[in-house]
Amino acid sequence: MAAPVLATEAALLPDLAPHLPQPIPVPQFKGLPGDDYPWPFLGYTLLSGTIAARAGLTELQRTALAEPRPGPGVGTASCAIVGVIDWGDVHVGDPGTDLAVVHALLPAAAHDRFLGAYGEVTPRRRAAARRRATWHSVALAADGTDIGDAALVAEAPGSLRRILGTDMA
């Protein structure tokens, strides 16, 4: 599963990066399968910043992320998007995949504002984004548990609350 994702990233990200307002991790080197490691791999540029799950964002900061940005690095004094790191599904070209982060990261009250700025999203695509966000949040909790990362585990219930738009007691 990962090999086609890596091939897509290696082919697209170097050409895409100069046209985006935020930095993205561009592959700097490529490793091929060999006797000592049987899978292909990529080495990327390191982006500064903290992933959202570990940033301790408040609901106000999350809501601020829903606002359209006039340029790179623009945000509140303590919260700005400094890069986009997950490009594994860039080849899918499906808003249901691309917009999952809206449901998992932003408060439910900010979903419509973000999606309004994004453009038309059909109810079917929006439902697909919610399903994808739910799957990703459960996977985040499982991965965090496996690697002992308490911040990832702690982010999952909040993500599910934002996806469902409810207070899960």
N, C-alpha and C positions, 0 to 999 in steps of 0.2 A: 504494500500500500504506500509506503513512504517513498519508494524510488520514483514513481511518476510525479509525486508532489515536488521532490527535489529537482527533477528535470524541468518542471514548469517554472519553479522559482529561479533556477539558473538561467533559463532562457529569457524570462520576462523582467525580473527585478532590475538588472543593470540598465535596461533601456527605459524603464518606467521611472526610476528614481529622480532623474533630473526634471521631470515634469510635475512633481508633487510638491505641495506646500510644506509637508512634514518629512523628516528623514525616515528612511526605511532601511532595514538591514540588507545590504547588497552582498551577494556572495563574492568573496575575495579569492577563494581557492576551492578546488574540487578534488575529492578523493575517490578513486575508483576501487571496486572490490578487489581484494587480493587474498593471498593465502592466510594472512594474519587477521584480516577483517573482511568478512564476506559481503559487505554492503557498501553502496556508494554513500558519500557524505559531502557536505558543504561547510565551509568556514565563512562566517559573515562578519561584517563590520559591527563593532559593539556600539550600541546607542546608549547615551546617558539617560538617567531617569530611573524611575521605579515603576514596576507594573502596577496596574490599578488595584489588584488584589492585595498588594502589600503597602499601598500608599496611605491607608487609613482615611480615605476620603469621606467627608461629611455628606449628608444628603444635599446640602446647599452647593457644595463643590460639584457633586454629580449632576445636579440640575444645570449648573453653569456650563457643563460640557455639552449640553444639548443645544446651546446657542450657536448659530453660524459664526464662523471665524473669518475675519477679514484678511488674515495672513498667518504665516508660520509662527509658532510659539506664542500665540496670543491666548491669554486666559486670565483667570484671577491671579492675584499676586502669589497665592500659594498653590495654585492648581492650573496646570497648562498641559496640553497634549504636546509631547516633545517627539513623538515618533509612533509609527504603526509597525508592530512586529510580526503579526501572524498573517502570512501570505500563502499558506498551504492550499487554500481553496480558491485562489485568484482565478484559476482556469475555469471554475464552474460558471461564473458570470450570473449568479442567481441572487437577487436581493434577499431571498429567504435565508441564504447562507451569509451574505455580507452583513445583514442588519441584525443578526442574532445579538451582537454586542449591545445594541440599543436596549434590548429588553433585560439583559443581565446586568448592565453597568448603570443605566440611568434610572432614576425613580420613575414609577409608573406615570406620575403626573407630567413628566417631561417627554414621554414617548411621542405623543402627538406633535409637540413642538419640533422635535428633531426630525421626525418623518415628514412633517410639512415642509421643512427646509430641504430635505432630501429630494422630494418630488413624489410623484404618484407611486403608491405601494398598494397593490390590490389586497383585499382581505385574505385571499389565499396565501399570498407571499408573506403577509404579516403573521399569519398563523404558522407558516413554515419557519419564520424567524423565531417565533416563540418556542416552537418545538426544538429547534436547534439550540437555542439558549438554555432550555431545560436540560437537554442532553449534556451540553458543555458544562453546566453548573454541577451536575452529578459527577461528571468525569473529573472536574476540578477538585471536588471533595475526595474522590477516590485517589487521585494522584497525590494530593496533599497528604492524605493518610499514609500512602505507601512510602513517601519520601520524608515523612516527619515534618512537614511544613505547616505549622499551625495557622499561619495567615491565609493560606489557600483553603484550608478546611473551614476557617471562620467566614470566609467570603461566600461560600456556597449557600448557606441559608438566606443571607441577604439578597443574593442574586435571585433565588427562587421567589422570595417575597416581591422583588421588583418585577419579575416575569409575570407572576400571578396578580400583582396589584393588590395584594392583601397583607394583613398582619397575620403571619403564621405563628400562633402562640405555641 
